[in-house]
Amino acid sequence: MTEPELAYLAGLFDGEGCVLVAKASRANGKQYFTLLTNISNKDLRCLRFAMERFGGRIAVQKSSQVGRWALTSKRAATFLTAILP
């Protein structure tokens, strides 16, 4: 990726994104924490742009037509590291 593309994604994340650390449970009952990142936006083109470069998934809320691009675990960490200034 080019530096301007990473800067674009950093700005998009700064304005429309968030970082979460969530507690989850495995099938055997053991609990663990996982890193999550997401960006929400009505313009799905910018979300597809991010997904094409870092993976993840996009979900669209039907009532508002707002899309949410989400990454978990290692992909989330890779994305956050890439957009550091």
C-alpha positions in Angstrom: 0.0 0.0 0.0 1.1 3.5 -0.6 1.7 6.1 2.1 -1.3 8.2 0.9 -3.6 5.2 1.0 -2.5 4.4 4.6 -3.0 8.0 5.5 -6.5 8.0 4.1 -7.4 4.8 6.1 -5.8 6.4 9.2 -8.0 9.5 8.8 -11.1 7.4 8.1 -10.4 5.3 11.2 -9.8 8.4 13.3 -13.1 9.8 12.4 -15.3 6.8 12.0 -13.6 3.9 13.7 -13.1 2.3 17.1 -11.0 -0.3 18.9 -12.5 -2.8 21.3 -11.1 -5.5 23.5 -13.8 -8.1 24.0 -14.1 -11.0 26.4 -15.1 -14.2 24.7 -15.5 -17.9 25.6 -14.2 -21.0 23.8 -16.3 -24.1 23.3 -14.5 -25.7 26.3 -15.6 -22.8 28.5 -12.2 -21.1 28.7 -12.4 -17.3 28.4 -10.0 -15.1 26.5 -9.7 -11.5 25.2 -9.7 -10.5 21.6 -8.9 -7.3 19.7 -11.6 -5.9 17.4 -11.5 -2.8 15.2 -14.3 -1.4 13.0 -15.2 1.5 10.8 -18.8 2.5 10.1 -19.8 4.6 7.1 -22.7 5.0 4.6 -20.3 5.0 1.7 -19.5 1.4 1.2 -16.8 2.2 -1.3 -14.4 3.3 1.4 -15.2 0.2 3.5 -14.6 -2.1 0.4 -11.3 -0.2 -0.2 -10.2 -1.1 3.4 -11.4 -4.7 3.2 -9.6 -5.3 -0.1 -6.3 -4.4 1.5 -6.7 -5.8 5.1 -9.4 -8.5 4.9 -12.2 -8.7 7.4 -15.9 -8.4 6.6 -18.6 -5.8 5.9 -22.0 -5.9 7.4 -24.8 -3.4 6.4 -27.6 -2.4 8.7 -30.7 -2.6 6.6 -32.7 0.1 8.3 -30.0 2.8 8.1 -27.9 1.5 5.2 -24.8 2.1 7.4 -22.0 -0.4 6.7 -19.5 -1.6 9.2 -16.1 -3.0 8.3 -14.7 -5.2 11.1 -11.4 -6.9 11.8 -10.5 -9.2 14.6 -7.3 -10.4 16.4 -4.2 -10.5 14.2 -5.8 -8.7 11.3 -6.9 -5.9 13.6 -3.4 -5.6 15.0 -1.9 -5.6 11.5 -4.2 -2.8 10.4 -3.6 -0.7 13.5 0.2 -1.1 13.1 0.0 -0.1 9.4 -1.9 3.1 10.0 0.4 4.4 12.8 1.9 7.8 11.9 
